[in-house]
Amino acid sequence: MSLLRLDEVHTFIGQYHILEGVSLDVPAGDIVALLGRNGAGKTTTLKTILGLTPARKGTVQLDGQDITLRRSFDIANMGIGYVPEHRAIFADLSVEENLRIAERNKGDLAEREELIFGLFPDLKRLIRLPGTNLSGGQQQMLAVARALVPDNRLLLIDEPSEGLAPVIIEQMMEAITRLSEHSTVLLVEQNFIVAGRLAQHYVIIEEGKSVKAGSMADLVDDDETIKRYLGAA
């Protein structure tokens, strides 16, 4: 059963027609990778789901409810967490303060800290340090951890491996695999090796349109599709 469904979504940013017909299904409990070249519309798709760049045409449904025209605040409160591409942590606030800001209800962090610090033990050790003192990998851990503070049933994660060292990428992949036991994940990932190891399903976007979808296990062996839409084989 789909937790999230987009049907022929069209989105404009100003006068620019960015999404020109994106359809996708995200089964509950799975990791789905949203793939495509730079500029294809992947990040805009995530923002459209959240209502940050509202769809002008088509529908966005969460667990069968139409959320296309709802406000971003209300959509988030339905249980969607967002990890943006460039982390967007509060550099002057401590790790703990960054996490507390993400609480939807008082006490959320206390209820989820075992999960969060189990996934990211570095954050517990660095709990008093300001975000600006963290390495790039630690900042990415904090960005993901913030989305876990409320009990979100769907996580939208944008480019979690971008700019990270290989050893940190491995840690991030392990964490995303483990957190998927608790939340459904829609993942934008430019690194195909990372996406291939994490996701059960994929959707490819090309020039603002969804053009192909299916099992990630099948895509990994499909050199023609990889070369045609992702530019590598």
PABADREN-363815 format. One record per residue: z, x, y of N, C-alpha, C in turn; residue number from 0; residue in one letter. Coordinates in nm, 4 decimals, padded with zeros to 6 digits, always signed. Layout:
N
     n_pz     n_px     n_py    ca_pz    ca_px    ca_py     c_pz     c_px     c_py  nr rest
        Z        X        Y        Z        X        Y        Z        X        Y NUM    a
...
***
This chain:
233
     n_pz     n_px     n_py    ca_pz    ca_px    ca_py     c_pz     c_px     c_py  nr rest
 +00.0000 +00.0850 -00.1192 +00.0000 +00.0000 +00.0000 +00.0000 +00.0882 +00.1236   0    m
 -00.0836 +00.0529 +00.2224 -00.0931 +00.1327 +00.3440 +00.0259 +00.1074 +00.4359   1    s
 +00.0881 +00.2145 +00.4822 +00.1888 +00.2014 +00.5871 +00.1196 +00.1944 +00.7230   2    l
 +00.0121 +00.2729 +00.7378 -00.0621 +00.2769 +00.8633 -00.2094 +00.2515 +00.8353   3    l
 -00.2716 +00.1697 +00.9196 -00.4150 +00.1437 +00.9047 -00.4799 +00.1356 +01.0425   4    r
 -00.5887 +00.2081 +01.0592 -00.6733 +00.1974 +01.1770 -00.8075 +00.1407 +01.1336   5    l
 -00.8565 +00.0434 +01.2105 -00.9839 -00.0200 +01.1780 -01.0763 -00.0139 +01.2992   6    d
 -01.1808 +00.0699 +01.2900 -01.2855 +00.0814 +01.3925 -01.2269 +00.0948 +01.5328   7    e
 -01.1390 +00.1938 +01.5479 -01.0706 +00.2151 +01.6752 -01.1597 +00.2924 +01.7726   8    v
 -01.1671 +00.2403 +01.8964 -01.2383 +00.3064 +02.0055 -01.1383 +00.3343 +02.1171   9    h
 -01.1395 +00.4576 +02.1677 -01.0466 +00.4977 +02.2724 -01.1212 +00.5727 +02.3818  10    t
 -01.0875 +00.5398 +02.5057 -01.1432 +00.6090 +02.6213 -01.0319 +00.6863 +02.6915  11    f
 -01.0662 +00.8028 +02.7441 -00.9791 +00.8741 +02.8372 -01.0568 +00.8841 +02.9673  12    i
 -01.0146 +00.8050 +03.0659 -01.0951 +00.7922 +03.1861 -01.2282 +00.7295 +03.1503  13    g
 -01.3358 +00.7928 +03.1919 -01.4689 +00.7408 +03.1618 -01.5242 +00.7921 +03.0287  14    q
 -01.4488 +00.8788 +02.9634 -01.5000 +00.9442 +02.8434 -01.4632 +00.8658 +02.7180  15    y
 -01.5638 +00.8369 +02.6385 -01.5484 +00.7616 +02.5137 -01.5150 +00.8622 +02.4035  16    h
 -01.3868 +00.8795 +02.3743 -01.3414 +00.9863 +02.2841 -01.3488 +00.9423 +02.1377  17    i
 -01.2889 +00.8307 +02.1062 -01.2968 +00.7774 +01.9697 -01.3996 +00.6657 +01.9683  18    l
 -01.4959 +00.6776 +01.8767 -01.6083 +00.5842 +01.8743 -01.6184 +00.5100 +01.7414  19    e
 -01.5031 +00.4883 +01.6791 -01.5008 +00.4158 +01.5526 -01.4247 +00.4917 +01.4459  20    g
 -01.2924 +00.5005 +01.4621 -01.2074 +00.5696 +01.3649 -01.1365 +00.4669 +01.2785  21    v
 -01.1556 +00.4798 +01.1484 -01.0848 +00.3965 +01.0509 -01.0130 +00.4879 +00.9526  22    s
 -00.8901 +00.4542 +00.9190 -00.8176 +00.5340 +00.8194 -00.7042 +00.4519 +00.7619  23    l
 -00.6627 +00.4920 +00.6420 -00.5475 +00.4333 +00.5752 -00.4512 +00.5446 +00.5365  24    d
 -00.3243 +00.5226 +00.5625 -00.2209 +00.6173 +00.5235 -00.1267 +00.5470 +00.4261  25    v
 -00.1380 +00.5762 +00.2959 -00.0501 +00.5112 +00.1981 +00.0960 +00.5498 +00.2193  26    p
 +00.1846 +00.4558 +00.2009 +00.3267 +00.4830 +00.2146 +00.3695 +00.5920 +00.1163  27    a
 +00.4441 +00.6886 +00.1668 +00.4986 +00.7945 +00.0838 +00.4092 +00.9147 +00.0654  28    g
 +00.2894 +00.9132 +00.1241 +00.1942 +01.0226 +00.1045 +00.1828 +01.1096 +00.2292  29    d
 +00.1174 +01.2243 +00.2106 +00.0732 +01.3079 +00.3225 -00.0782 +01.2948 +00.3308  30    i
 -00.1268 +01.2548 +00.4475 -00.2709 +01.2423 +00.4715 -00.3097 +01.3431 +00.5790  31    v
 -00.4120 +01.4219 +00.5527 -00.4602 +01.5208 +00.6485 -00.5768 +01.4638 +00.7273  32    a
 -00.5680 +01.4741 +00.8592 -00.6755 +01.4350 +00.9485 -00.7498 +01.5624 +00.9873  33    l
 -00.8748 +01.5722 +00.9432 -00.9507 +01.6959 +00.9538 -01.0724 +01.6786 +01.0448  34    l
 -01.1224 +01.7914 +01.0946 -01.2427 +01.7909 +01.1775 -01.2430 +01.9120 +01.2675  35    g
 -01.3594 +01.9396 +01.3235 -01.3718 +02.0534 +01.4139 -01.2928 +02.0297 +01.5426  36    r
 -01.2729 +02.1356 +01.6208 -01.2105 +02.1233 +01.7519 -01.2881 +02.0238 +01.8369  37    n
 -01.2154 +01.9339 +01.9026 -01.2787 +01.8352 +01.9885 -01.3295 +01.7119 +01.9180  38    g
 -01.3048 +01.7004 +01.7888 -01.3560 +01.5851 +01.7129 -01.2836 +01.4553 +01.7473  39    a
 -01.1575 +01.4660 +01.7955 -01.0807 +01.3466 +01.8297 -00.9531 +01.3299 +01.7494  40    g
 -00.9092 +01.4355 +01.6838 -00.7918 +01.4244 +01.5955 -00.6634 +01.3978 +01.6749  41    k
 -00.6398 +01.4776 +01.7784 -00.5188 +01.4579 +01.8586 -00.5226 +01.3238 +01.9302  42    t
 -00.6397 +01.2845 +01.9802 -00.6519 +01.1538 +02.0454 -00.6203 +01.0412 +01.9476  43    t
 -00.6556 +01.0587 +01.8216 -00.6217 +00.9574 +01.7206 -00.4704 +00.9405 +01.7103  44    t
 -00.3976 +01.0517 +01.7045 -00.2513 +01.0424 +01.6982 -00.1956 +00.9737 +01.8225  45    l
 -00.2471 +01.0095 +01.9393 -00.1984 +00.9498 +02.0639 -00.2336 +00.8019 +02.0728  46    k
 -00.3466 +00.7631 +02.0139 -00.3841 +00.6223 +02.0123 -00.2897 +00.5420 +01.9239  47    t
 -00.2518 +00.5990 +01.8101 -00.1550 +00.5326 +01.7228 -00.0262 +00.5045 +01.7984  48    i
 +00.0160 +00.6008 +01.8803 +00.1413 +00.5877 +01.9557 +00.1270 +00.5050 +02.0828  49    l
 +00.0043 +00.4667 +02.1179 -00.0160 +00.3912 +02.2405 -00.0210 +00.4761 +02.3652  50    g
 -00.0247 +00.6087 +02.3501 -00.0323 +00.6971 +02.4669 -00.1710 +00.6947 +02.5287  51    l
 -00.2733 +00.6786 +02.4455 -00.4104 +00.6545 +02.4917 -00.4573 +00.5279 +02.4189  52    t
 -00.4247 +00.4118 +02.4713 -00.4430 +00.2865 +02.3965 -00.5884 +00.2611 +02.3572  53    p
 -00.6034 +00.2032 +02.2405 -00.7371 +00.1650 +02.1931 -00.7917 +00.0499 +02.2773  54    a
 -00.9200 +00.0575 +02.3114 -00.9862 -00.0524 +02.3819 -01.0525 -00.1485 +02.2841  55    r
 -01.0766 -00.1006 +02.1633 -01.1431 -00.1828 +02.0630 -01.0905 -00.1407 +01.9270  56    k
 -01.0878 -00.2334 +01.8321 -01.0352 -00.2043 +01.7004 -00.8866 -00.2336 +01.6934  57    g
 -00.8267 -00.2073 +01.5770 -00.6853 -00.2391 +01.5571 -00.6111 -00.1228 +01.4936  58    t
 -00.4839 -00.1151 +01.5306 -00.3898 -00.0222 +01.4686 -00.2785 -00.1071 +01.4090  59    v
 -00.2535 -00.0915 +01.2791 -00.1494 -00.1691 +01.2126 -00.0471 -00.0764 +01.1495  60    q
 +00.0781 -00.1102 +01.1679 +00.1885 -00.0404 +01.1031 +00.2576 -00.1379 +01.0092  61    l
 +00.2498 -00.1076 +00.8809 +00.3117 -00.1935 +00.7789 +00.2678 -00.3392 +00.7956  62    d
 +00.1389 -00.3572 +00.8250 +00.0823 -00.4908 +00.8372 +00.0959 -00.5558 +00.9729  63    g
 +00.1706 -00.4944 +01.0662 +00.1871 -00.5502 +01.2001 +00.0893 -00.4847 +01.2964  64    q
 +00.0244 -00.5656 +01.3775 -00.0701 -00.5156 +01.4771 +00.0094 -00.4539 +01.5928  65    d
 -00.0076 -00.3233 +01.6128 +00.0641 -00.2543 +01.7203 -00.0330 -00.2015 +01.8264  66    i
 -00.1576 -00.2462 +01.8219 -00.2635 -00.1899 +01.9065 -00.2274 -00.1920 +02.0539  67    t
 -00.1715 -00.3007 +02.1018 -00.1468 -00.3168 +02.2449 +00.0007 -00.3037 +02.2823  68    l
 +00.0811 -00.2572 +02.1909 +00.2227 -00.2414 +02.2217 +00.2470 -00.1153 +02.3040  69    r
 +00.3591 -00.1142 +02.3763 +00.3946 +00.0024 +02.4570 +00.4399 +00.1158 +02.3664  70    r
 +00.4184 +00.2385 +02.4135 +00.4545 +00.3566 +02.3343 +00.6012 +00.3544 +02.2939  71    s
 +00.6877 +00.3132 +02.3858 +00.8306 +00.3092 +02.3569 +00.8596 +00.2162 +02.2399  72    f
 +00.7959 +00.0999 +02.2417 +00.8183 +00.0021 +02.1345 +00.7613 +00.0516 +02.0013  73    d
 +00.6455 +00.1190 +02.0074 +00.5849 +00.1727 +01.8849 +00.6765 +00.2780 +01.8233  74    i
 +00.7277 +00.3680 +01.9056 +00.8188 +00.4709 +01.8547 +00.9420 +00.4072 +01.7904  75    a
 +00.9913 +00.3013 +01.8522 +01.1109 +00.2351 +01.8002 +01.0874 +00.1629 +01.6683  76    n
 +00.9607 +00.1468 +01.6297 +00.9301 +00.0869 +01.4998 +00.9391 +00.1898 +01.3876  77    m
 +00.9676 +00.3166 +01.4249 +00.9903 +00.4184 +01.3231 +00.8798 +00.5208 +01.3094  78    g
 +00.8206 +00.5595 +01.4242 +00.7170 +00.6623 +01.4234 +00.7660 +00.7827 +01.5027  79    i
 +00.7635 +00.8984 +01.4390 +00.7973 +01.0231 +01.5052 +00.6726 +01.1050 +01.5307  80    g
 +00.6726 +01.1812 +01.6405 +00.5542 +01.2559 +01.6830 +00.5919 +01.4006 +01.7095  81    y
 +00.5177 +01.4924 +01.6465 +00.5336 +01.6357 +01.6727 +00.4054 +01.6814 +01.7410  82    v
 +00.4076 +01.7030 +01.8734 +00.2842 +01.7365 +01.9448 +00.2359 +01.8770 +01.9134  83    p
 +00.1111 +01.9006 +01.9493 +00.0445 +02.0266 +01.9138 +00.1137 +02.1481 +01.9724  84    e
 +00.1612 +02.1378 +02.0957 +00.2176 +02.2557 +02.1619 +00.3703 +02.2504 +02.1692  85    h
 +00.4295 +02.1799 +02.0724 +00.5734 +02.1793 +02.0482 +00.6522 +02.1013 +02.1527  86    r
 +00.6350 +02.1330 +02.2826 +00.6958 +02.0559 +02.3911 +00.8471 +02.0436 +02.3780  87    a
 +00.9121 +02.1513 +02.3340 +01.0579 +02.1501 +02.3345 +01.1081 +02.1723 +02.4775  88    i
 +01.2355 +02.1405 +02.5000 +01.2968 +02.1648 +02.6306 +01.3546 +02.3057 +02.6300  89    f
 +01.2845 +02.3973 +02.6970 +01.3158 +02.5399 +02.6857 +01.4545 +02.5746 +02.7381  90    a
 +01.5034 +02.5023 +02.8393 +01.6326 +02.5356 +02.8995 +01.7500 +02.4705 +02.8275  91    d
 +01.7209 +02.3811 +02.7336 +01.8273 +02.3156 +02.6586 +01.8505 +02.3882 +02.5264  92    l
 +01.9717 +02.3780 +02.4767 +02.0037 +02.4406 +02.3486 +01.9360 +02.3657 +02.2344  93    s
 +01.9361 +02.4291 +02.1180 +01.8824 +02.3628 +01.9984 +01.9530 +02.2291 +01.9768  94    v
 +02.0844 +02.2289 +01.9876 +02.1599 +02.1055 +01.9664 +02.1220 +01.9994 +02.0689  95    e
 +02.1079 +02.0394 +02.1955 +02.0725 +01.9429 +02.2993 +01.9318 +01.8872 +02.2771  96    e
 +01.8402 +01.9725 +02.2344 +01.7057 +01.9247 +02.2018 +01.7107 +01.8195 +02.0923  97    n
 +01.7964 +01.8414 +01.9937 +01.8071 +01.7456 +01.8839 +01.8758 +01.6162 +01.9288  98    l
 +01.9792 +01.6278 +02.0101 +02.0520 +01.5082 +02.0532 +01.9659 +01.4189 +02.1428  99    r
 +01.8793 +01.4797 +02.2212 +01.7901 +01.4015 +02.3073 +01.7005 +01.3101 +02.2239 100    i
 +01.6733 +01.3515 +02.1004 +01.5834 +01.2742 +02.0135 +01.6534 +01.1560 +01.9464 101    a
 +01.7837 +01.1415 +01.9646 +01.8541 +01.0298 +01.9010 +01.8021 +00.8964 +01.9532 102    e
 +01.7733 +00.8075 +01.8637 +01.7361 +00.6711 +01.9018 +01.8617 +00.5861 +01.9148 103    r
 +01.9578 +00.6144 +01.8295 +02.0886 +00.5491 +01.8347 +02.1954 +00.6565 +01.8279 104    n
 +02.3060 +00.6351 +01.8940 +02.4148 +00.7318 +01.8934 +02.4600 +00.7568 +01.7499 105    k
 +02.4706 +00.8838 +01.7132 +02.5127 +00.9197 +01.5786 +02.3981 +00.9514 +01.4845 106    g
 +02.2725 +00.9357 +01.5313 +02.1570 +00.9658 +01.4454 +02.1611 +01.1095 +01.3942 107    d
 +02.1913 +01.2033 +01.4840 +02.1899 +01.3439 +01.4434 +02.2940 +01.3708 +01.3359 108    l
 +02.4129 +01.3164 +01.3529 +02.5186 +01.3372 +01.2535 +02.4757 +01.2849 +01.1167 109    a
 +02.4033 +01.1739 +01.1162 +02.3605 +01.1151 +00.9897 +02.2488 +01.1950 +00.9233 110    e
 +02.1715 +01.2692 +01.0023 +02.0526 +01.3374 +00.9498 +02.0658 +01.4886 +00.9460 111    r
 +02.1791 +01.5425 +00.9922 +02.1884 +01.6878 +01.0044 +02.1841 +01.7582 +00.8687 112    e
 +02.2302 +01.6956 +00.7629 +02.2219 +01.7594 +00.6315 +02.0756 +01.7794 +00.5916 113    e
 +01.9942 +01.6779 +00.6144 +01.8510 +01.6896 +00.5866 +01.7875 +01.7944 +00.6774 114    l
 +01.8134 +01.7856 +00.8070 +01.7479 +01.8738 +00.9043 +01.7839 +02.0192 +00.8799 115    i
 +01.9118 +02.0483 +00.8639 +01.9523 +02.1879 +00.8466 +01.9255 +02.2384 +00.7056 116    f
 +01.9094 +02.1443 +00.6119 +01.8640 +02.1844 +00.4794 +01.7198 +02.2320 +00.4817 117    g
 +01.6378 +02.1646 +00.5643 +01.4981 +02.2043 +00.5795 +01.4845 +02.3284 +00.6666 118    l
 +01.5665 +02.3364 +00.7718 +01.5533 +02.4434 +00.8710 +01.6888 +02.5104 +00.8950 119    f
 +01.7349 +02.5907 +00.8006 +01.8670 +02.6533 +00.8161 +01.8774 +02.7435 +00.9386 120    p
 +01.7656 +02.8005 +00.9845 +01.7691 +02.8824 +01.1053 +01.8226 +02.8051 +01.2247 121    d
 +01.7898 +02.6767 +01.2325 +01.8318 +02.5980 +01.3476 +01.9828 +02.5807 +01.3526 122    l
 +02.0459 +02.5721 +01.2372 +02.1924 +02.5620 +01.2367 +02.2541 +02.6904 +01.2875 123    k
 +02.1969 +02.8033 +01.2487 +02.2476 +02.9338 +01.2944 +02.2259 +02.9530 +01.4438 124    r
 +02.1208 +02.8923 +01.4972 +02.0835 +02.9122 +01.6377 +02.1212 +02.7931 +01.7250 125    l
 +02.2108 +02.7085 +01.6773 +02.2361 +02.5782 +01.7363 +02.2719 +02.5843 +01.8843 126    i
 +02.3370 +02.6937 +01.9304 +02.3810 +02.7042 +02.0703 +02.2800 +02.7741 +02.1603 127    r
 +02.1772 +02.8308 +02.1036 +02.0804 +02.9060 +02.1825 +01.9832 +02.8126 +02.2550 128    l
 +01.9402 +02.8485 +02.3762 +01.8369 +02.7691 +02.4439 +01.7016 +02.7850 +02.3759 129    p
 +01.6181 +02.6840 +02.3911 +01.4873 +02.6862 +02.3268 +01.4034 +02.8059 +02.3644 130    g
 +01.4193 +02.8538 +02.4868 +01.3388 +02.9671 +02.5321 +01.3691 +03.0950 +02.4550 131    t
 +01.4859 +03.1016 +02.3899 +01.5243 +03.2205 +02.3127 +01.4724 +03.2179 +02.1701 132    n
 +01.4093 +03.1096 +02.1302 +01.3604 +03.0976 +01.9931 +01.2228 +03.1610 +01.9798 133    l
 +01.1941 +03.2101 +01.8617 +01.0591 +03.2572 +01.8326 +00.9644 +03.1375 +01.8242 134    s
 +00.8323 +03.1651 +01.8207 +00.7352 +03.0569 +01.8080 +00.7572 +02.9745 +01.6829 135    g
 +00.7879 +03.0402 +01.5729 +00.8125 +02.9685 +01.4481 +00.9371 +02.8827 +01.4551 136    g
 +01.0425 +02.9346 +01.5183 +01.1660 +02.8582 +01.5320 +01.1464 +02.7396 +01.6257 137    q
 +01.0653 +02.7571 +01.7300 +01.0345 +02.6445 +01.8188 +00.9587 +02.5347 +01.7441 138    q
 +00.8688 +02.5754 +01.6547 +00.7961 +02.4754 +01.5765 +00.8905 +02.4026 +01.4817 139    q
 +00.9840 +02.4749 +01.4216 +01.0851 +02.4110 +01.3373 +01.1641 +02.3082 +01.4177 140    m
 +01.2008 +02.3456 +01.5405 +01.2775 +02.2543 +01.6254 +01.1946 +02.1303 +01.6616 141    l
 +01.0671 +02.1501 +01.6882 +00.9800 +02.0366 +01.7215 +00.9728 +01.9374 +01.6055 142    a
 +00.9604 +01.9887 +01.4842 +00.9575 +01.9007 +01.3667 +01.0945 +01.8368 +01.3458 143    v
 +01.1996 +01.9166 +01.3617 +01.3350 +01.8648 +01.3402 +01.3669 +01.7495 +01.4342 144    a
 +01.3203 +01.7571 +01.5577 +01.3470 +01.6481 +01.6530 +01.2896 +01.5157 +01.6039 145    r
 +01.1736 +01.5223 +01.5398 +01.1122 +01.3987 +01.4893 +01.1880 +01.3417 +01.3703 146    a
 +01.2759 +01.4230 +01.3120 +01.3532 +01.3785 +01.1964 +01.4887 +01.3203 +01.2355 147    l
 +01.5281 +01.3359 +01.3617 +01.6612 +01.2886 +01.4031 +01.6741 +01.1370 +01.3866 148    v
 +01.5807 +01.0575 +01.4395 +01.5849 +00.9151 +01.4035 +01.5322 +00.8977 +01.2603 149    p
 +01.5620 +00.7871 +01.2012 +01.5178 +00.7613 +01.0636 +01.3746 +00.7093 +01.0666 150    d
 +01.2792 +00.7989 +01.0974 +01.1394 +00.7589 +01.1102 +01.0746 +00.7444 +00.9732 151    n
 +00.9981 +00.6375 +00.9566 +00.9284 +00.6177 +00.8289 +00.7893 +00.6799 +00.8301 152    r
 +00.7371 +00.7113 +00.9509 +00.6068 +00.7738 +00.9644 +00.6172 +00.8889 +01.0623 153    l
 +00.5653 +01.0049 +01.0225 +00.5616 +01.1221 +01.1101 +00.4168 +01.1586 +01.1388 154    l
 +00.3853 +01.1771 +01.2654 +00.2551 +01.2251 +01.3095 +00.2748 +01.3700 +01.3529 155    l
 +00.2151 +01.4635 +01.2804 +00.2386 +01.6054 +01.3046 +00.1065 +01.6724 +01.3397 156    i
 +00.1022 +01.7334 +01.4587 -00.0219 +01.7903 +01.5111 -00.0181 +01.9432 +01.5044 157    d
 -00.1023 +02.0003 +01.4195 -00.1226 +02.1454 +01.4071 +00.0086 +02.2231 +01.3869 158    e
 +00.0826 +02.1943 +01.2801 +00.2119 +02.2618 +01.2615 +00.2013 +02.4111 +01.2330 159    p
 +00.0858 +02.4592 +01.1853 +00.0747 +02.6015 +01.1514 +00.0137 +02.6849 +01.2635 160    s
 -00.0257 +02.6209 +01.3735 -00.0985 +02.6920 +01.4789 -00.0153 +02.8056 +01.5380 161    e
 -00.0715 +02.9255 +01.5368 -00.0085 +03.0402 +01.6004 +00.1086 +03.0997 +01.5255 162    g
 +00.1317 +03.0579 +01.4029 +00.2472 +03.1066 +01.3279 +00.2073 +03.2187 +01.2324 163    l
 +00.3022 +03.3088 +01.2081 +00.2821 +03.4156 +01.1111 +00.2767 +03.3551 +00.9703 164    a
 +00.2067 +03.4222 +00.8776 +00.1926 +03.3672 +00.7412 +00.3250 +03.3315 +00.6744 165    p
 +00.4273 +03.4148 +00.6913 +00.5547 +03.3850 +00.6254 +00.6182 +03.2589 +00.6831 166    v
 +00.6003 +03.2357 +00.8139 +00.6545 +03.1150 +00.8765 +00.5731 +02.9922 +00.8356 167    i
 +00.4418 +03.0099 +00.8208 +00.3580 +02.8996 +00.7726 +00.4052 +02.8536 +00.6354 168    i
 +00.4373 +02.9477 +00.5477 +00.4871 +02.9112 +00.4148 +00.6160 +02.8305 +00.4250 169    e
 +00.7058 +02.8721 +00.5151 +00.8308 +02.7986 +00.5340 +00.8038 +02.6581 +00.5873 170    q
 +00.7096 +02.6486 +00.6807 +00.6779 +02.5187 +00.7384 +00.6153 +02.4272 +00.6329 171    m
 +00.5287 +02.4819 +00.5495 +00.4670 +02.4017 +00.4441 +00.5724 +02.3497 +00.3468 172    m
 +00.6648 +02.4344 +00.3108 +00.7721 +02.3906 +00.2200 +00.8544 +02.2793 +00.2839 173    e
 +00.8828 +02.2943 +00.4143 +00.9624 +02.1934 +00.4834 +00.8889 +02.0601 +00.4905 174    a
 +00.7594 +02.0623 +00.5210 +00.6823 +01.9379 +00.5302 +00.6729 +01.8703 +00.3938 175    i
 +00.6576 +01.9492 +00.2896 +00.6549 +01.8925 +00.1546 +00.7862 +01.8226 +00.1233 176    t
 +00.8959 +01.8845 +00.1597 +01.0274 +01.8264 +00.1317 +01.0553 +01.7037 +00.2184 177    r
 +01.0162 +01.7100 +00.3471 +01.0449 +01.5955 +00.4331 +00.9587 +01.4747 +00.3960 178    l
 +00.8451 +01.5002 +00.3280 +00.7601 +01.3890 +00.2843 +00.8269 +01.3062 +00.1755 179    s
 +00.9366 +01.3564 +00.1197 +01.0141 +01.2765 +00.0254 +01.0875 +01.1639 +00.0970 180    e
 +01.0993 +01.1784 +00.2308 +01.1745 +01.0801 +00.3099 +01.0848 +01.0004 +00.4045 181    h
 +00.9701 +01.0559 +00.4431 +00.8825 +00.9919 +00.5407 +00.7365 +01.0078 +00.4980 182    s
 +00.6541 +00.9126 +00.5383 +00.5096 +00.9251 +00.5245 +00.4586 +01.0157 +00.6364 183    t
 +00.3549 +01.0953 +00.6084 +00.3083 +01.1943 +00.7063 +00.1578 +01.1816 +00.7276 184    v
 +00.1179 +01.1748 +00.8556 -00.0220 +01.1919 +00.8958 -00.0289 +01.3251 +00.9693 185    l
 -00.1071 +01.4161 +00.9149 -00.1039 +01.5557 +00.9560 -00.2393 +01.5982 +01.0114 186    l
 -00.2418 +01.6504 +01.1335 -00.3606 +01.7183 +01.1860 -00.3428 +01.8663 +01.1596 187    v
 -00.4389 +01.9268 +01.0917 -00.4243 +02.0682 +01.0546 -00.5607 +02.1359 +01.0512 188    e
 -00.5778 +02.2366 +01.1364 -00.7044 +02.3085 +01.1436 -00.7196 +02.4080 +01.0292 189    q
 -00.6075 +02.4540 +00.9758 -00.6090 +02.5495 +00.8650 -00.6315 +02.4720 +00.7346 190    n
 -00.7527 +02.4819 +00.6800 -00.7861 +02.3996 +00.5642 -00.7036 +02.4367 +00.4412 191    f
 -00.6696 +02.5630 +00.4272 -00.5874 +02.6045 +00.3131 -00.4520 +02.5342 +00.3182 192    i
 -00.3929 +02.5298 +00.4377 -00.2643 +02.4617 +00.4547 -00.2791 +02.3128 +00.4241 193    v
 -00.3806 +02.2496 +00.4833 -00.4027 +02.1061 +00.4602 -00.4255 +02.0768 +00.3127 194    a
 -00.5037 +02.1631 +00.2475 -00.5353 +02.1422 +00.1068 -00.4142 +02.1495 +00.0161 195    g
 -00.3191 +02.2312 +00.0537 -00.1979 +02.2450 -00.0280 -00.0955 +02.1349 -00.0007 196    r
 -00.0999 +02.0771 +00.1183 +00.0020 +01.9791 +00.1549 -00.0353 +01.8346 +00.1220 197    l
 -00.1614 +01.7980 +00.1487 -00.1979 +01.6564 +00.1532 -00.2488 +01.6042 +00.0195 198    a
 -00.2231 +01.4757 -00.0038 -00.2819 +01.4064 -00.1188 -00.4174 +01.3454 -00.0838 199    q
 -00.4347 +01.3078 +00.0430 -00.5567 +01.2411 +00.0880 -00.6037 +01.3042 +00.2181 200    h
 -00.7296 +01.2779 +00.2536 -00.7842 +01.3317 +00.3776 -00.8725 +01.2275 +00.4448 201    y
 -00.8879 +01.2455 +00.5755 -00.9871 +01.1717 +00.6541 -01.0535 +01.2748 +00.7449 202    v
 -01.1857 +01.2761 +00.7487 -01.2592 +01.3673 +00.8361 -01.3138 +01.2897 +00.9547 203    i
 -01.2916 +01.3451 +01.0749 -01.3459 +01.2887 +01.1975 -01.4531 +01.3829 +01.2504 204    i
 -01.5662 +01.3255 +01.2893 -01.6767 +01.4025 +01.3471 -01.7241 +01.3288 +01.4722 205    e
 -01.7149 +01.3958 +01.5868 -01.7603 +01.3381 +01.7141 -01.7024 +01.1988 +01.7377 206    e
 -01.5720 +01.1860 +01.7144 -01.5025 +01.0615 +01.7442 -01.5166 +00.9514 +01.6418 207    g
 -01.5798 +00.9810 +01.5284 -01.5964 +00.8799 +01.4230 -01.5384 +00.9322 +01.2922 208    k
 -01.4749 +00.8454 +01.2160 -01.4337 +00.8828 +01.0809 -01.5566 +00.8769 +00.9916 209    s
 -01.5845 +00.9874 +00.9232 -01.7104 +00.9967 +00.8484 -01.6900 +01.0104 +00.6983 210    v
 -01.5720 +01.0487 +00.6553 -01.5494 +01.0663 +00.5120 -01.3994 +01.0652 +00.4854 211    k
 -01.3598 +01.0112 +00.3716 -01.2186 +01.0060 +00.3326 -01.2095 +01.0067 +00.1808 212    a
 -01.0947 +01.0491 +00.1306 -01.0775 +01.0487 -00.0138 -00.9625 +01.1353 -00.0574 213    g
 -00.9678 +01.1778 -00.1836 -00.8639 +01.2603 -00.2433 -00.8802 +01.4050 -00.1988 214    s
 -00.7719 +01.4664 -00.1549 -00.7780 +01.6066 -00.1152 -00.8157 +01.6956 -00.2329 215    m
 -00.7720 +01.6614 -00.3518 -00.8074 +01.7409 -00.4694 -00.9580 +01.7460 -00.4886 216    a
 -01.0268 +01.6358 -00.4588 -01.1727 +01.6347 -00.4687 -01.2369 +01.7166 -00.3569 217    d
 -01.1813 +01.7064 -00.2356 -01.2401 +01.7785 -00.1221 -01.2299 +01.9289 -00.1395 218    l
 -01.1213 +01.9763 -00.1955 -01.1015 +02.1206 -00.2136 -01.2160 +02.1820 -00.2926 219    v
 -01.2741 +02.1059 -00.3850 -01.3851 +02.1555 -00.4677 -01.5230 +02.1182 -00.4134 220    d
 -01.5272 +02.0544 -00.2968 -01.6534 +02.0046 -00.2410 -01.7001 +02.0979 -00.1291 221    d
 -01.7612 +02.2091 -00.1663 -01.8023 +02.3093 -00.0672 -01.9026 +02.2538 +00.0325 222    d
 -01.9886 +02.1646 -00.0114 -02.0908 +02.1094 +00.0787 -02.0273 +02.0314 +00.1935 223    e
 -01.9302 +01.9449 +00.1601 -01.8629 +01.8661 +00.2634 -01.7813 +01.9557 +00.3552 224    t
 -01.7132 +02.0529 +00.2983 -01.6326 +02.1446 +00.3795 -01.7211 +02.2180 +00.4801 225    i
 -01.8322 +02.2681 +00.4329 -01.9221 +02.3431 +00.5210 -01.9836 +02.2523 +00.6269 226    k
 -02.0210 +02.1322 +00.5886 -02.0889 +02.0419 +00.6810 -01.9976 +01.9956 +00.7934 227    r
 -01.8744 +01.9585 +00.7613 -01.7876 +01.8973 +00.8614 -01.6794 +01.9897 +00.9167 228    y
 -01.6435 +02.0930 +00.8416 -01.5328 +02.1785 +00.8836 -01.5782 +02.3200 +00.9161 229    l
 -01.7038 +02.3514 +00.8848 -01.7600 +02.4789 +00.9250 -01.7178 +02.5963 +00.8406 230    g
 -01.6657 +02.5716 +00.7225 -01.6237 +02.6804 +00.6334 -01.6416 +02.6358 +00.4905 231    a
 -01.6512 +02.7340 +00.4009 -01.6620 +02.7038 +00.2586 -01.5935 +02.8137 +00.1790 232    a
***
